[in-house]
């Protein structure tokens, strides 16, 4: 799979550079580790008795998970050690362990007896550091709600990668797990790192302060080359094949608009300081031929409570215009910011030209991925309230709402989406690697694809 954060051509907005993403975490051999593929009050148990070292468990050992561990271990505010790992693929776990050990050998203590494999491996990894340890959840998003529930039940703090659920029942589980964590004084951080990027924080603060007047429209973009797909090797089970290609199956990643565009949809909602009340839109497969479920384009219009709009556009096609970021229009000006925009900029008027620039961030830079872990461990050390579960769940719901609207061709309200009982993978918590996946190919090797006007989403 091509890295999801590859550089993008931008023909109409300022050029940007970006800090490395988790998917660009380098192994000792210099190769990018592929995306995560597992379907898996500070308490005294958080620390090894001899030195107060915080124990970490990694659940999901692909690029996102390996990068999250690196970000956590980079934080020097408190001693910590990777203590347990879990995945469904042994080669993923071993590659991740080798990569992390190459850079953080003194902070890695994962002997074979704490290397867990299988659909229930997450339980064993959590148990190894509970209570009070920190669990890093980086599996495909479908598994996030169940894994979060278990970690909280065992008394662990949690970092959970985006996205956080793939359907409304999953969102509700995340919300409830967040409430339980708060009652138990456990800390939960979510992988929407843009919320902790200082340049963006300053830009949003200026928008909230009226720098461009009342915000009228928000535009979220993710336009780049196609999402990859790996053919099924001989002898591999259908479940393993789909988990290995989790970005290509809606029951695992929730769709392109959810798992990939979530950051910039969330940033727009942050700028508006509101969640949408409804959405309508469209999408489909125009040029994609790979045998999977992916739409290759989405165009969704969200409506906020005050009647203003957010337009989210996602496309992954070759030889097309590319842009990765947000454009915000206010009554008196505009802004270019969001994930993909390293240096946020604010303009008078609606033409983003050099002469109309009125502000751009010129302070020190930092790594937003590392910052979100720094804040989590600071909250643990200082026993401060820290719980991002609700905000993360609602950001996921915004993406789910967009998918529902595009796949059905209907206007869907936020309330309808949140109340939906439609599960993309019924019985997920009981799946094994021998289970039949929620979707299977037909006799021509094709998987079911949503059809606007026909697909039911509620």
C-alpha positions, 0 to 999 in steps of 0.5 A: 500500500502506498503511504497514506500521507504521501506528498500531494500536488497542490495547484491552488493553495500554498505548498506544504511540508509535513512531519513524518507520519506513523506510517512512515516509521522506519525499520532498522533496515530503512524500509517503511513498515506497512499499515497496522493489520491486527484485528486486536487515577494512576494505579500501582500496576502501571509501574515495574516495582523496581524503577517506576517504569510505565509498562506499555502494551502494543495491540496492532503491530503495523506502521501505525502501531510501531509509530505510536510506540516510537512516539510514546518512547520518545517522551522523556518525561517518565520512564516507560518500557514496551512490555507486551505486543499483540497481532494476528500475524507473526511476521508483523509482530516480529518486524515491528519488534525489530524496528522498535528495538533498533531505535529504543533497545533499552526501552523494549522488554518483550520476550517470546512469552509476551508476544501474543498472536490471534484474535484474542491476543489483545486480551493477553497483552492488556492483561500483561500490563494491567492494571495501570499500564498503557495500552496502545490500540492500533488495529483496524478501526472495527476492533477499536470499541471492543479493545477499548472496552477491555482495556478500560475494564482491566484498569489501563490507560489508553492511546487509540489510533484513528479511526475509532469505530466503523458504525454507530453501535461502535461509536456508542461503545466508545462513548460508554467506555469513555464514561467508564474510564472517566469514572475510574480516573483512567486517561484516554488519548486519541490519534487525532494529532492535529488537535495538538499541533501548536501552529494549528491550535494558534490558527483555530484560536484566531478564527474563534477570535473573529480573525475572518468574521463568522465562519460561512463555509468549510472545505475538507480535502484529501485528494491523492493517488490510489489506495493499494491492494494486495492479491490473496496468496495461495493458502491464505484464509479469506479472513486473513486476506481481508485483515491484511487489506483492511483499508479496502473493506468497509467492515474493517476501516469504515471507508475512505471518508472515515479512516482517511479523511477523518482528520480534516473533517474533524479540523473543520468541526473544530473551527466551527466548534460544532458537529454537523446536524445532517449530511447528503452526498455522493460517491462511487467507483469510477476508475477503480478495478481492484476487487474490493469495496472502496469508492474511489471518490466521495463528495459530502455536504454537511450542514451545521446547526447554524445552517452553514456548510462543510464540504468534504471531498475525497478522491484517490485516483492517478493523474488528478488534482491533488490537495490535502488540507482545509480551506475555511471561508469567513465573512471577511476572509479565509484560511488554509490549514488542517492536516497536510498544512504545516504552516497555517495561513489566514487571508483577508478576502477569499483569494489566498494570494501573497498580498492578502496574507494577514497571518501565518504561523512563524513560531517553533515547529514540533511533532504533533504525533509525539505531542499527543503522547507527551500530553497523555503521559503528563496527565498520567504522571500528574494525575490530571483529567484527560479523556478524549473519548467523546471527541474522538467518537463524534469525529468518527461519527462525522465520517460515518455520517458522510459514508451513510449519506454517500452510499445511500444517496439519502440525506441523513441526520446526525441523530439518525446516524447515532441511533442506527443499529446497523452493524457492519460486522455483526458478532465481531467480538467472537470472530476467529481467524477461521470465521467467515468475514462479513463480506465474501467475494462472488464467483468472479472474485468481486466484493459487494459495493454500496449502490446509492439509491439502493443501499440501506444504511439505517 
